[in-house]
Amino acid sequence: MFEIGEMIVYPMYGAGIITDIEDKEILGEIRSYYSVSLPLSKMTASVPVDKAESLGVRRIIDANEIPDVLAVLEMETEPMCPNWNRRYRDNTEKLQTGDIKKVASVVRNLVRTDRAKPLSTGEKKLLATAKQILESELVYVGGYTIEEADELVESHI
């Protein structure tokens, strides 16, 4: 269980801070929810406490893990399906895991693909989401500004 003030990652949304734990009644059922402030996406999310683990919510990484993430960005591009629709689904599944290294691999692969041949509109949006997720965690972990985190990511791809 997480506590108020903890920094967490909510897959598909990025890093944020738990600002409250509150009980809410929805459809006649009372459940506890984490209120998570996600400043980089300028939103607040409510995450059911009893579903947080199955949704992939996790604590942010330690600063000593940043080099491992940057190493993923430097690795060779993974082979991807030539069909953009299948590629989109595969990458979305990786993002939904919440694993920062998988998110970094999606960013790396899509940036390099976009450099070779422009991505479809859907994949461009997916790349923007993936970068936001990755960079939001780097901002919290490394104390970077969003611009510095973006420059760090780009310089390692």
C-alpha positions as CSV (number, residue, x, y, z in Angstrom):
1,M,0.0,0.0,0.0
2,F,1.2,3.5,-0.8
3,E,1.0,6.5,1.4
4,I,0.2,10.2,0.9
5,G,3.3,12.0,-0.4
6,E,4.8,8.9,-2.2
7,M,5.9,9.3,-5.8
8,I,4.4,6.6,-8.0
9,V,4.1,5.8,-11.7
10,Y,0.6,5.1,-13.1
11,P,1.0,3.3,-16.4
12,M,-0.1,5.2,-19.5
13,Y,-0.2,8.4,-17.4
14,G,3.3,8.8,-16.0
15,A,4.8,9.8,-12.6
16,G,2.9,11.6,-10.0
17,I,2.4,12.1,-6.2
18,I,-0.3,10.6,-4.1
19,T,-2.0,13.6,-2.6
20,D,-4.9,11.8,-0.7
21,I,-6.4,8.5,0.0
22,E,-10.2,8.7,0.2
23,D,-13.2,6.6,0.3
24,K,-15.7,7.1,-2.5
25,E,-19.1,5.6,-3.1
26,I,-19.6,4.5,-6.7
27,L,-22.6,2.5,-7.8
28,G,-23.5,1.9,-4.2
29,E,-20.1,0.5,-3.3
30,I,-17.6,2.2,-1.0
31,R,-13.9,1.8,-2.1
32,S,-10.7,3.5,-1.2
33,Y,-8.9,5.5,-3.9
34,Y,-5.5,7.1,-4.3
35,S,-5.7,10.7,-5.6
36,V,-2.7,11.0,-7.8
37,S,-1.5,14.4,-8.9
38,L,0.2,14.1,-12.4
39,P,1.6,17.6,-12.8
40,L,3.3,17.1,-16.2
41,S,0.0,16.0,-17.8
42,K,-1.8,18.6,-15.7
43,M,-4.4,16.1,-14.3
44,T,-5.4,14.2,-11.2
45,A,-6.2,10.5,-11.4
46,S,-8.2,8.4,-8.9
47,V,-6.8,4.9,-8.6
48,P,-8.7,2.2,-6.7
49,V,-6.4,1.1,-3.8
50,D,-7.4,-2.6,-4.3
51,K,-6.6,-2.5,-8.0
52,A,-3.4,-0.4,-7.9
53,E,-1.1,-3.5,-8.2
54,S,-3.0,-5.1,-11.0
55,L,-3.1,-1.8,-12.9
56,G,0.7,-1.7,-12.7
57,V,1.1,1.2,-10.3
58,R,4.5,1.2,-8.8
59,R,7.0,3.4,-6.9
60,I,9.3,5.5,-9.0
61,I,12.8,4.1,-9.6
62,D,15.8,5.0,-7.6
63,A,18.2,7.6,-9.0
64,N,20.9,4.9,-9.3
65,E,18.7,3.1,-11.9
66,I,18.8,6.1,-14.3
67,P,21.9,4.8,-16.1
68,D,20.2,1.4,-16.8
69,V,17.3,3.3,-18.4
70,L,19.6,5.4,-20.5
71,A,21.4,2.2,-21.6
72,V,18.1,0.9,-23.0
73,L,17.8,4.1,-25.1
74,E,21.3,3.4,-26.5
75,M,20.6,-0.3,-27.4
76,E,20.0,-1.4,-30.9
77,T,16.5,-0.9,-32.3
78,E,14.3,-4.0,-31.8
79,P,12.7,-5.6,-34.9
80,M,9.1,-4.4,-35.2
81,C,6.2,-5.7,-37.2
82,P,5.9,-3.9,-40.5
83,N,2.2,-3.6,-40.0
84,W,1.7,-0.3,-38.2
85,N,-1.5,-1.5,-36.5
86,R,0.2,-4.5,-35.0
87,R,3.2,-2.4,-34.0
88,Y,0.9,0.1,-32.3
89,R,-0.8,-2.7,-30.3
90,D,2.6,-4.2,-29.3
91,N,3.9,-0.9,-28.2
92,T,0.7,0.0,-26.3
93,E,1.0,-3.3,-24.4
94,K,4.6,-2.5,-23.4
95,L,3.5,0.9,-22.1
96,Q,0.6,-0.6,-20.1
97,T,3.1,-2.7,-18.1
98,G,4.5,0.4,-16.4
99,D,8.0,-1.0,-16.7
100,I,10.3,2.0,-17.3
101,K,12.7,-0.1,-19.4
102,K,9.9,-1.2,-21.7
103,V,8.7,2.4,-22.0
104,A,12.3,3.4,-22.8
105,S,12.4,0.7,-25.5
106,V,9.2,2.0,-27.1
107,V,10.5,5.6,-27.1
108,R,13.8,4.4,-28.7
109,N,12.2,2.3,-31.3
110,L,9.6,4.8,-32.3
111,V,12.0,7.8,-32.4
112,R,14.3,5.8,-34.7
113,T,11.5,4.6,-36.9
114,D,10.2,8.2,-37.2
115,R,13.7,9.4,-38.2
116,A,13.8,6.8,-41.0
117,K,10.2,7.2,-42.2
118,P,7.5,9.4,-40.6
119,L,5.2,7.6,-38.2
120,S,1.4,7.4,-38.6
121,T,-0.6,9.9,-36.7
122,G,-1.6,7.2,-34.1
123,E,2.0,6.2,-33.6
124,K,3.1,9.9,-33.3
125,K,0.6,10.2,-30.5
126,L,1.8,7.0,-28.9
127,L,5.4,8.2,-29.0
128,A,4.4,11.5,-27.4
129,T,2.6,9.5,-24.6
130,A,5.6,7.2,-24.1
131,K,8.0,10.2,-23.9
132,Q,5.8,11.9,-21.4
133,I,5.7,8.8,-19.2
134,L,9.4,8.3,-19.4
135,E,10.4,11.9,-18.9
136,S,7.9,12.5,-16.1
137,E,9.7,9.8,-14.1
138,L,13.1,11.2,-14.9
139,V,12.0,14.6,-13.7
140,Y,11.0,13.2,-10.3
141,V,13.9,10.8,-9.9
142,G,16.8,12.9,-11.3
143,G,15.5,16.4,-10.4
144,Y,15.6,17.5,-14.0
145,T,13.3,20.0,-15.7
146,I,11.1,18.6,-18.4
147,E,13.4,20.2,-21.0
148,E,16.5,18.6,-19.4
149,A,14.8,15.2,-19.3
150,D,13.8,15.5,-23.0
151,E,17.3,16.5,-23.9
152,L,18.7,13.6,-21.9
153,V,16.4,11.1,-23.6
154,E,17.1,12.5,-27.1
155,S,20.8,12.5,-26.6
156,H,20.9,8.8,-25.7
157,I,18.8,7.5,-28.6
